[in-house]
Amino acid sequence: MNTVLTGLAALLLASSAQAQETTPICSVPPPKVPKLEWRGQAAYSAMAQVKDGRVVAVTIVSLQGGIERRTQRALVTAIEAALRRASCQPGEHVFQQRFDFEARASVEEPAPAPSTPS
């Protein structure tokens, strides 16, 4: 009987520990994406390693295909830069974060030059 109560108490303690809200390991600023001639949606998953409160290594994986290389490089570079600017808790940690991008506006095309009579 004592074993059952001990097991039940341990289960309740584990459940309450999981239910508590934890503070995030790092506060990551939004990525600064340069102006791109790209429209659509993109999603990435980033795994970051933190040592002494600073991001020291990053692995980024695209969660969907069909994005041209130039755009892909620009988005990944923006994510890496944001992670390196992150404010992190002291110590050694590993965390994962998802980044979603959506560009809807159309690219403005320059107006045609007026023709001059020859």
VOMARDO-771734 format. One record per atom (N, C-alpha, C): residue number from 0; chain; atom name; x negated, y, z. Coordinates in steps of 0.2 Angstrom, whole numbers, plus 5000, padded with zeros to 4 digits. Each point is the difference from the previous one (the first is absolute). Layout:
N
NUM|A|CA|X|Y|Z .
...
REM end
This chain:
118
0|A|N|4996|4994|5000 .
0|A|CA|5004|5006|5000 .
0|A|C|4996|5006|5000 .
1|A|N|4994|5000|5004 .
1|A|CA|4996|5006|5000 .
1|A|C|4996|5001|4994 .
2|A|N|4999|4995|4996 .
2|A|CA|4997|5001|4993 .
2|A|C|5004|5003|4996 .
3|A|N|5007|4999|5000 .
3|A|CA|5005|5003|4995 .
3|A|C|5000|5007|5002 .
4|A|N|5000|5002|5006 .
4|A|CA|5001|5007|5002 .
4|A|C|4994|5004|4998 .
5|A|N|4994|4997|5001 .
5|A|CA|4994|5003|4998 .
5|A|C|4999|5001|4993 .
6|A|N|5002|4995|4996 .
6|A|CA|5001|5001|4992 .
6|A|C|5005|5005|4998 .
7|A|N|5005|5000|5003 .
7|A|CA|5005|5005|4999 .
7|A|C|4998|5007|5001 .
8|A|N|4996|5001|5006 .
8|A|CA|4998|5007|5002 .
8|A|C|4994|5002|4995 .
9|A|N|4996|4995|4998 .
9|A|CA|4995|5002|4995 .
9|A|C|5003|5002|4993 .
10|A|N|5005|4996|4998 .
10|A|CA|5004|5002|4994 .
10|A|C|5003|5007|5000 .
11|A|N|5003|5002|5006 .
11|A|CA|5003|5006|5001 .
11|A|C|4994|5006|5000 .
12|A|N|4995|4999|5003 .
12|A|CA|4994|5005|5000 .
12|A|C|4998|5001|4993 .
13|A|N|4999|4994|4997 .
13|A|CA|4997|5001|4993 .
13|A|C|5005|5004|4995 .
14|A|N|5006|4998|5001 .
14|A|CA|5005|5004|4996 .
14|A|C|5000|5007|5002 .
15|A|N|5000|5002|5006 .
15|A|CA|5000|5007|5002 .
15|A|C|4994|5004|4997 .
16|A|N|4994|4996|5000 .
16|A|CA|4994|5003|4998 .
16|A|C|5000|5001|4993 .
17|A|N|5003|4996|4996 .
17|A|CA|5001|5001|4993 .
17|A|C|5005|5006|4998 .
18|A|N|5005|5001|5004 .
18|A|CA|5005|5004|4999 .
18|A|C|4998|5008|5001 .
19|A|N|4995|5000|5005 .
19|A|CA|4997|5007|5001 .
19|A|C|4997|5003|4994 .
20|A|N|5001|5007|4999 .
20|A|CA|4998|5003|4995 .
20|A|C|4992|5002|5001 .
21|A|N|4996|4998|4995 .
21|A|CA|4993|5001|5001 .
21|A|C|4998|5007|4996 .
22|A|N|4995|5003|5003 .
22|A|CA|4998|5006|4996 .
22|A|C|4996|4998|4994 .
23|A|N|5000|5003|4995 .
23|A|CA|4997|4998|4993 .
23|A|C|4992|5001|5002 .
24|A|N|4996|4996|4996 .
24|A|CA|4993|5000|5001 .
24|A|C|4997|5006|4997 .
25|A|N|5003|5002|4994 .
25|A|CA|4997|5006|4996 .
25|A|C|5006|5004|4998 .
26|A|N|4999|5006|5000 .
26|A|CA|5005|5005|4997 .
26|A|C|4997|5002|4993 .
27|A|N|5003|4997|4995 .
27|A|CA|4997|5001|4993 .
27|A|C|5004|5006|4996 .
28|A|N|4996|5005|4998 .
28|A|CA|5004|5006|4996 .
28|A|C|5002|4997|4994 .
29|A|N|5005|5003|4997 .
29|A|CA|5002|4998|4993 .
29|A|C|4994|5001|4995 .
30|A|N|5000|4995|4995 .
30|A|CA|4995|5001|4995 .
30|A|C|5001|5006|4996 .
31|A|N|4994|5003|4998 .
31|A|CA|5001|5006|4995 .
31|A|C|4998|4998|4993 .
32|A|N|5006|4999|4997 .
32|A|CA|4999|4997|4993 .
32|A|C|4999|5006|4995 .
33|A|N|4995|4999|4996 .
33|A|CA|4999|5005|4994 .
33|A|C|5006|5000|4995 .
34|A|N|5001|5005|4997 .
34|A|CA|5005|5001|4994 .
34|A|C|4998|4994|4995 .
35|A|N|5005|4996|4999 .
35|A|CA|4999|4995|4995 .
35|A|C|5006|5000|4995 .
36|A|N|4998|4998|4994 .
36|A|CA|5005|4999|4995 .
36|A|C|5003|4993|5000 .
37|A|N|5003|4999|5005 .
37|A|CA|5003|4993|5002 .
37|A|C|5007|5001|5003 .
38|A|N|5004|4996|4998 .
38|A|CA|5007|5000|5003 .
38|A|C|5002|4993|5002 .
39|A|N|5003|4999|5006 .
39|A|CA|5002|4993|5002 .
39|A|C|4999|4999|5007 .
40|A|N|4999|4994|5002 .
40|A|CA|5000|4998|5007 .
40|A|C|4994|4996|5001 .
41|A|N|4996|5000|5005 .
41|A|CA|4994|4996|5002 .
41|A|C|5000|4999|5007 .
42|A|N|4998|4994|5002 .
42|A|CA|5000|4998|5007 .
42|A|C|4993|4996|5002 .
43|A|N|4997|5002|5005 .
43|A|CA|4994|4997|5002 .
43|A|C|5000|4998|5007 .
44|A|N|4996|4995|5002 .
44|A|CA|4999|4998|5007 .
44|A|C|4992|5001|5001 .
45|A|N|4999|5003|5006 .
45|A|CA|4993|5002|5002 .
45|A|C|4999|4997|5006 .
46|A|N|4994|4996|5001 .
46|A|CA|4997|4997|5006 .
46|A|C|4994|5004|5002 .
47|A|N|5000|5003|5006 .
47|A|CA|4995|5004|5002 .
47|A|C|4997|4998|5006 .
48|A|N|4993|5000|5000 .
48|A|CA|4996|4998|5006 .
48|A|C|4998|5006|5004 .
49|A|N|5001|5001|5006 .
49|A|CA|4998|5005|5004 .
49|A|C|4995|4998|5005 .
50|A|N|4994|5004|5001 .
50|A|CA|4995|4999|5005 .
50|A|C|4999|5007|5003 .
51|A|N|4999|5000|5006 .
51|A|CA|4999|5006|5004 .
51|A|C|5005|5006|4998 .
52|A|N|5006|4998|4999 .
52|A|CA|5005|5005|4998 .
52|A|C|5000|5003|4993 .
53|A|N|4996|4997|4996 .
53|A|CA|5000|5002|4993 .
53|A|C|5001|4995|4995 .
54|A|N|5003|5001|4995 .
54|A|CA|5001|4995|4994 .
54|A|C|4993|4999|4997 .
55|A|N|4998|4993|5000 .
55|A|CA|4993|4999|4997 .
55|A|C|5001|4996|4994 .
56|A|N|5005|4996|4999 .
56|A|CA|5001|4996|4994 .
56|A|C|5008|5000|4998 .
57|A|N|5001|4999|4993 .
57|A|CA|5007|5000|4998 .
57|A|C|5000|4995|4994 .
58|A|N|5006|4997|5000 .
58|A|CA|5002|4995|4995 .
58|A|C|5007|5002|4998 .
59|A|N|5000|5002|4993 .
59|A|CA|5007|5002|4997 .
59|A|C|5002|4995|4995 .
60|A|N|5006|4998|5000 .
60|A|CA|5003|4995|4996 .
60|A|C|5007|5003|4997 .
61|A|N|5000|5000|4993 .
61|A|CA|5006|5003|4997 .
61|A|C|5006|4995|5001 .
62|A|N|5006|5002|5001 .
62|A|CA|5005|4996|5002 .
62|A|C|5005|4999|4993 .
63|A|N|4998|5003|4995 .
63|A|CA|5004|4999|4994 .
63|A|C|4995|5002|4994 .
64|A|N|5001|4997|4994 .
64|A|CA|4996|5001|4994 .
64|A|C|5003|5005|4996 .
65|A|N|4997|5001|4994 .
65|A|CA|5002|5004|4995 .
65|A|C|4998|5008|5000 .
66|A|N|4995|5001|5005 .
66|A|CA|4998|5007|5000 .
66|A|C|4993|5000|4997 .
67|A|N|4999|5005|4996 .
67|A|CA|4994|5001|4996 .
67|A|C|4994|5001|5004 .
68|A|N|4994|4998|4998 .
68|A|CA|4994|5001|5004 .
68|A|C|4998|5006|5003 .
69|A|N|5001|5006|4996 .
69|A|CA|4998|5006|5002 .
69|A|C|5005|5002|5006 .
70|A|N|5006|4999|4999 .
70|A|CA|5005|5002|5006 .
70|A|C|4998|4996|5006 .
71|A|N|4999|4993|4999 .
71|A|CA|4999|4996|5005 .
71|A|C|4994|5002|5004 .
72|A|N|4994|5002|4997 .
72|A|CA|4994|5002|5003 .
72|A|C|5002|5007|5004 .
73|A|N|5004|5004|4997 .
73|A|CA|5001|5007|5004 .
73|A|C|5004|4998|5006 .
74|A|N|5005|4996|5000 .
74|A|CA|5004|4998|5006 .
74|A|C|4996|4997|5005 .
75|A|N|4996|4995|4998 .
75|A|CA|4996|4996|5005 .
75|A|C|4995|5005|5003 .
76|A|N|4997|5004|4996 .
76|A|CA|4995|5005|5003 .
76|A|C|5004|5005|5005 .
77|A|N|5006|5002|4999 .
77|A|CA|5003|5004|5004 .
77|A|C|5002|4996|5007 .
78|A|N|5002|4994|4999 .
78|A|CA|5001|4996|5006 .
78|A|C|4994|4999|5004 .
79|A|N|4994|4999|4997 .
79|A|CA|4994|4999|5004 .
79|A|C|4998|5006|5003 .
80|A|N|5001|5006|4997 .
80|A|CA|4998|5006|5003 .
80|A|C|5005|5002|5006 .
81|A|N|5006|4998|5000 .
81|A|CA|5005|5001|5005 .
81|A|C|4998|4996|5006 .
82|A|N|4998|4994|4999 .
82|A|CA|4998|4995|5005 .
82|A|C|4994|5002|5004 .
83|A|N|4995|5003|4996 .
83|A|CA|4994|5002|5003 .
83|A|C|5001|5007|5004 .
84|A|N|5005|5004|4999 .
84|A|CA|5002|5006|5003 .
84|A|C|5004|4998|5007 .
85|A|N|5002|4994|5000 .
85|A|CA|5005|4998|5006 .
85|A|C|4997|5001|5007 .
86|A|N|5004|5002|5004 .
86|A|CA|4999|5001|5007 .
86|A|C|5001|4993|5004 .
87|A|N|4995|4997|5002 .
87|A|CA|5001|4993|5003 .
87|A|C|4999|4999|5007 .
88|A|N|5003|4996|5004 .
88|A|CA|4998|4998|5007 .
88|A|C|4993|4998|5000 .
89|A|N|4996|5001|5006 .
89|A|CA|4994|4997|5000 .
89|A|C|5000|4993|5000 .
90|A|N|4994|4997|4999 .
90|A|CA|4999|4993|5000 .
90|A|C|5000|4997|4993 .
91|A|N|5001|4993|5000 .
91|A|CA|4999|4996|4993 .
91|A|C|5007|4997|4999 .
92|A|N|5003|5002|4994 .
92|A|CA|5007|4998|4998 .
92|A|C|5000|4998|4993 .
93|A|N|5005|4996|4998 .
93|A|CA|5002|4999|4993 .
93|A|C|5007|5002|4999 .
94|A|N|5002|5004|4995 .
94|A|CA|5007|5001|5000 .
94|A|C|5002|5000|4992 .
95|A|N|5006|4999|4999 .
95|A|CA|5003|5000|4993 .
95|A|C|5005|5005|4999 .
96|A|N|5000|5003|4994 .
96|A|CA|5005|5005|4999 .
96|A|C|5002|5000|4993 .
97|A|N|5007|5001|4999 .
97|A|CA|5002|5000|4993 .
97|A|C|5001|5008|4997 .
98|A|N|4998|5001|4994 .
98|A|CA|5001|5006|4997 .
98|A|C|5004|5000|4994 .
99|A|N|5005|5004|4999 .
99|A|CA|5005|5000|4995 .
99|A|C|4999|5007|4996 .
100|A|N|5000|4999|4994 .
100|A|CA|5000|5006|4995 .
100|A|C|5006|5000|4995 .
101|A|N|5002|5006|4999 .
101|A|CA|5006|5001|4995 .
101|A|C|4999|5006|4997 .
102|A|N|4999|5000|4993 .
102|A|CA|5000|5007|4996 .
102|A|C|5005|5000|4995 .
103|A|N|5005|5005|5001 .
103|A|CA|5006|5000|4995 .
103|A|C|4999|5005|4995 .
104|A|N|4997|5006|5002 .
104|A|CA|5000|5006|4995 .
104|A|C|4997|4998|4994 .
105|A|N|5002|5003|4995 .
105|A|CA|4997|4999|4993 .
105|A|C|4994|5005|4999 .
106|A|N|4996|4997|4996 .
106|A|CA|4994|5004|4998 .
106|A|C|5002|5006|4996 .
107|A|N|4998|5006|5001 .
107|A|CA|5002|5006|4996 .
107|A|C|4995|4999|4994 .
108|A|N|5002|5001|4994 .
108|A|CA|4996|5000|4994 .
108|A|C|4999|5007|4998 .
109|A|N|4994|5002|4998 .
109|A|CA|4999|5007|4998 .
109|A|C|5004|5002|4994 .
110|A|N|5002|5006|4999 .
110|A|CA|5004|5002|4995 .
110|A|C|4996|5000|4993 .
111|A|N|5003|4999|4995 .
111|A|CA|4996|5000|4994 .
111|A|C|4997|5007|4998 .
112|A|N|4994|5001|4997 .
112|A|CA|4998|5006|4999 .
112|A|C|5003|5003|4994 .
113|A|N|5002|5007|5000 .
113|A|CA|5003|5002|4994 .
113|A|C|4996|5000|4994 .
114|A|N|5003|4999|4994 .
114|A|CA|4996|4999|4994 .
114|A|C|4999|5007|4997 .
115|A|N|4994|5001|4997 .
115|A|CA|4999|5007|4997 .
115|A|C|5000|4999|4993 .
116|A|N|5002|5005|4996 .
116|A|CA|5000|4999|4993 .
116|A|C|4993|5001|4997 .
117|A|N|4999|4996|4995 .
117|A|CA|4993|5001|4997 .
117|A|C|5000|5004|4994 .
REM end
